[in-house]
Each structure stands twice: as structure tokens, then as C-alpha cells.
Amino acid sequence: MKNPVHIDLQVTGMHCANCSARLEKALNQIPDVEASVSIATEKAHIAYHPDKITPDELIKAIQDTGFNAHFLRDFAAEKRSRASALQTQQRQFILSALLTAPMLIEMLLMATDTHFMLPYWLQFLLATPVQFWIGRRFYTGAWSSLKGGGANMDVLVALGTSAAYFLSCAVWLLGLDQPIYFEASATLITLVLLGKLLEARAKGKTSSALEALINLQPKTAHVERDGVMQEISVDQMRLDDVFLVRPGESVPVDGIVLSGNSGVDEAMLTGESLPQAKQVDDKVYAATLNGQGLLRCRALAIGSHTQLAAIIRLVEQAQGSKAAIQKLADRISAIFVPVVVSIAVITFAAWWMTGAGFSAALINAVAVLVISCPCALGLATPTALVVSTGRAAQAGILVKDAQALERAHKLGVLLLDKTGTLTTGKPVVTDVLPTTAFSDAELLQTAAGLAQGSTHPLSKSIINYVNNQSITIALNIKEFPGLGLRAELNGESCLLGSPAFAIQSGLSIDEPRILLLQQQGKTVLVIARAATLLGYIAIADQLRDSSRAAVAKLTAMGIRVVMISGDNQATAQAIAAQAGISEFRAEVLPQDKAALVETYKVVIDKTTGFRVKPGMTVGMAGDGINDAPALAAADVSFAMRSGSDIAIEAADITLMRNDLMSVVDAISLSRATLSKIRQNLFFAFGYNVLGIPLAALGMLNPVIAGAAMAMSSVSVVSNALLLKRWKPQTDQPIHD
């Protein structure tokens, strides 16, 4: 069977966590369909097989569950649709408030011992449109939920308000000697509408970071076609189009500089505040802001293939994913409404049996139903994740899924690849040391010829040092990962590799001289031809400016930092000392990195050799192709943007700044996010743990219960929005 196709659908009609859980369950019951539904983003992310089911059939399945869905529109259209829906909610609330106000005034006057009573018939006329016209959404939602075999917030609201309304009708029409509660049912609906309105406004702010990214996309571009400069829509651009970026303009698409020099502000992409110098052959990215120079560029990626589009997709993907902690809320939400209805029935029966009277028993049961809103519980986790993943993107941290962000806060040990992670990944030749029988030129020519057949960063540094001189390319190259390579050059067998590789090959080398270079943090390569030693080339990779400060911060956060390097012991020790790392592993072959990650995940009994308990949560940061297995094996993995596509694909979090300090930021944000989620869950549970017993004991008026329920969701979303205040650790000074 072919690989599944993924689609995102915008869902309307969900009111609480039970709604999203019910829809998710219904979709996952369809053969060959796997779905995740988010109440915070109101989207369904679905994996399906097109030969088994079509998107239209998926939409029909959603409609059969009692909701509606449509294909994702562009962000502007979706924003207009949300604004229109919000206006409708506002109009409904205002009308409901106007109809309820006279009855509410009557109730407030009674609280001050001022006896004023609206005629029953007038109360009936005011309450009926609120109950059945403005409040019809609760009945339709409740019916859809019950028909689908579940129960949601609408069931609670419909039951509670209907009980108060129909009791009042019976008292009025039958002339019973009981109080009426038209004002209670109308006020409850009005308060619930107010809560949903405030919640919708707050939820709209959670995606502001994503909206800001989308709004950065330029609308027009200056393109050279047929020798004429034209201003066209960015949507009309083609690959290899030559375009100009004038001072102060945004780059329209991803491209490469053909001519010109400038500084480009890439803060929206990387979070880096300083402009990046751009010259010929440098890449530029869509939506970044050009400085003072004029740049002439060629388009390399357009439309959905630009870096900005990829970031937007990743943010949307992360916002729609679910963290493990949300499973607790989902399990509770699934049984929440039936349990609340049971408590309400018990409350009614207990009060009636103790002689409180039908009216008092019913009102206390209504208060139980109304206070028990499951919305806050469902919103506690996803709203915090939506805000934090958007904020992370603004700081140049792209989170692949919510579970990675959740796991990062528990990180116990972080393994750091040396080259390209701690260091710049751009090693340069520092020493050319031929033996007495050979010249510098002969040594370099041989080394460069061998290096031409390798993609290793050390090989590239040799080629760059030779600087495009006439080089004879080696044949029959055979690489030995982590050691070096053998090849034929001018008919002779040659070797380029580590001192250990040279010794294995039977060469006699100057070990004291090599050790001295290694203790300076340099990597030494040995070059030989026809079993004859030609000499040594020493190469050094500079530590990133922020690496030492980042290691200090990680250590201060209680994280055990371990450096992994394929270099020998002396070189690895020197680099680790420069970075302030006390623990390192040297001479680690690429194929052994993943196994090393696994050793930190478990604790082994040294006597029996058996696993005795789980180890620490292990993180891995790297950038190379050979880091990909280790990145995949780690609990949380970080990839530098400058690294290979394979490494980025394997990693959970991509660091757009190529800066180890971004790892600090990611962990800091993870901790802040989990803190907010715990606070939200506390608020959500707290409302119900305190409110339900008070309502059951008759200590909570249904109107007050309705107000508390309305504010519970608002408080959770508002608390999540405080994550927007999170600032990257890079903004804070480091004290060594």
C-alpha cells in the first residue's frame, strides 16, 4: 500500500474538549485513517490513503458526527471567516443581554430587599427567545453529541437551562406556589455566550505569531524578463527568475545573490537581531529585509518551497500535535459529562428526599450542571502549545511536534557533536608539515587530490586551502568512516587519514610532534604515498562565539553536558576545555554515536549486566549526516540549520540561528510551557473541585455558577497568552 497522504481540514462547531475527542474517535474508526483534532486550532490533521477514501468523504464523515469542515483557505480568508463568526457571536450576546437585563435588574433589586416583580408573562416573553433562538446552538450541539454516543458541554447547558425554564413555565401556567427561574435560565445562557465570546477573542490571539509570519510574505517583486524590469505578483514568479531587491525592501522568494553587497535582516527567520552580510553566491530568503545595498538575485525556491513556507508548515504542524500530558485531560473529558450528570441527579434526589422541595432540589442540580464546564480542561494544554510554538518560531526555534517540546523540560543529559555544533563547522588548515624529503606543494597536491573524492569537512578545508590550483583527482577511492581514505593517485596507492589510521596501515609517524598539535585543539591528518610518509596537515575548527556561554547556562540549568568527537583524545580534550565541558567522548566513530545515546538512556547493573532502571532523558545536538542516527535515537534532538537535510529531518527541533544558545532557549521555553500547562490544569480542575461540591450543597446560585463556568475557559486561555512574554535566554547576560 502506498504511503498515506496528509491533509488539514478546518472544523467548525466544536465547543469543548469532548467535541474534539468525539470527532477524533469517529475519524480514527474509519479504516486506514489516522486523525488528530485540536480544539485550540480547530483543525483536524488527517493521514489517509486516497485509494481507500477521498477528502470529500472525510468531510462527510465529519458532518455525520455533527460538525462541519472545509479545506484550509488562505490565512486572510480564514481570518475574515473568523472575524465574521466573532461578529455574529457579539450580536447574539448583545441581544441576549438586552433581553435578560430587565429580569437581572429585578433579581438584583430583590437582593437589596426592594420588592419588584415583572409579570410572569413578560418574563416568559423575554426568556423564550434567549432559550430557544439565541440558545439553539446548545440544543443542536447537545443533540449531535448524544446522537454520536457522547456528551459535551452543550448537554450540560441545555439540561440546566431547560430545567430552570420549563419549571418556571409549569409554575406560571399551573399556578403553583413556587418561585420561577426564567431569569436564571436566560442569565446562564447570556453568561455562557459571554464566556465563549471572550474565549474566541483570546484564542484568536494565540496564533498571532503565525499570523505575523504569514503577513511577512511580500506581495510583489521586481523581476527582469526579456531585458525589461517588471513589477509582478510574487505568485507569478518562476524558478531562475532574476529579481532585484532594493534598499528597504523585503526579499520576495529564496534566491542566490548574483551581484551586489548589503546587510539583510533575517530576524524573522533566525531570531538573530544583527543584519547578515550578503555578497555574491550568498543565499537570501523570502520575507527577510534588505538593508542599504541593491541586490540582484536568482530565484532558487518559490511559493510553498521557500524557507518561510517551510517554517509556517512546521509551526502549524506543531500547533496541531498533542503532548503526552494532554492525554490525561482527554481521558478525564471523555467521562466528565456523564459523571457530572450523575452528580446532578444524586444532588436532586438527595435534596428532594430531605424535604427541601422540588424547586430547591432542581435548582441545586442545575447549579451542578452549569458549574461543570469541561472547556477549560480541554483548552489547558493546546492553547499553551499554540502560543509557545509560535513564540519559538519567532526566536528561530522550529519545533516539529508538541511531544518534543514537552520532553525537553525533563532533559538530564545533552550530547553535543563537536564539529558544526560546538564549533563553526568550517575548519581551516593551520599547519602544513612535510617530511624533509618533500615540499609543501607536493604534500598539498597529494592531499588535495585525495580530498577531492570526499565530502568530509576536513577534506573541504584542504581543497579550500589549495585554492583551485590544478589538482589531479584520485581514483578508486575507498573511505573508512572516522579514520580516513585510500585511493590511487598517478598510479600509486595513497592514504589520507588520522594518525591511528596511519599506524594501522603500518606507517611510522612522529607521535610527539602530532600530540603537541593535538593539545592545541588541532586535528592532524597524515598523508602517505606508496607506503612513504609525505607529512602532516593540521586543521583547526574554531569554537562558536556563544558555545562556552551556552554550556555554562546548560550546566546551570542542571543538565549534564557531554561532547562527542571523532577526534583523538588530546584534540577532543583541548576543545572540551575551551568550551568549558568536563565530560567528553573521543574517537567515537559515526556508527557508534547512536549506541552511545542509548547507553545514557538506561542504567545497567555492573554485576549482572542487566538493565535495572531507566536512565536520564537524553538530548542530542548535531548537524552532520553521520549525526542523523544519534538524533533519531535521542529522546529530544536538536539540529543546526546549517547542517545536512538528513540531520534536520531526523531532529525534533531545528535551530535556525546555528547557535548552541538556541538549545538553551528551547529548553527554557519548554520549561515555561510545561509550567503554564500545569497552571492551566490546576485552574481547570480547581474550578470543578471547588465548584461542584458547593453547588451540590446548595451554596452556589446557578447564576454565579454560570459566571464561574464562563470565566474558567477565559482564565485558562489568558494564562496561556502570558507565554508571549517569554524572552530568549540570549537576551540575558551570562556570568562565568
Secondary structure, 3 states (H helix, E strand, C coil): CCCCEEEEEEEECCCCHHHHHHHHHHHHCCCCEEEEEECCCCEEEEEECCCCCCHHHHHHHHHHCCCEEEECCCHHHHHHHHHHHHHHHHHHHHHHHHHHHHHHHHHHHHHCCCCCCCCHHHHHHHHHHHHHHHCHHHHHHHHHHHHCCCCCHHHHHHHHHHHHHHHHHHHHHHCCCCCCCHHHHHHHHHHHHHHHHHHHHHHHHHCHHHHHHHHCCCCEEEEEECCEEEEEEHHHCCCCCEEEECCCCECCCEEEEEECCEEEECHHHHCCCCCEEECCCCEECCCCEECCCCEEEEEEECHHHCHHHHHHHHHHHHHHCCCCHHHHHHHHHHHHHHHHHHHHHHHHHHHHHCCCCHHHHHHHHHHHHHHCCCHHHHHHHHHHHHHHHHHHHHCCEEECCHHHHHHHCCEEEEEEEHHHHHECCCCEEEEEEECCCCCHHHHHHHHHHHHCCCCCHHHHHHHHHHCCCCCCCCEEEEEECCCEEEEEECCEEEEEECHHHHHHCCCCCCHHHHHHHHCCCCEEEEEEECCEEEEEEEEECCECCCHHHHHHHHHHCCCEEEEECCCCHHHHHHHHHHHCCCEEECCCCHHHHHHHHHHHHEEECCCCCCEEEECCEEEEEECCHHHHHHHHHCCEEEEECCCCHHHHHHCCEEECCCCCHHHHHHHHHHHHHHHHHHHHHHHHHHHHHHHHHHHHCCCCCHHHHHHHHHHHHHHHHHHHHHHHHCCCHHHCCCCC
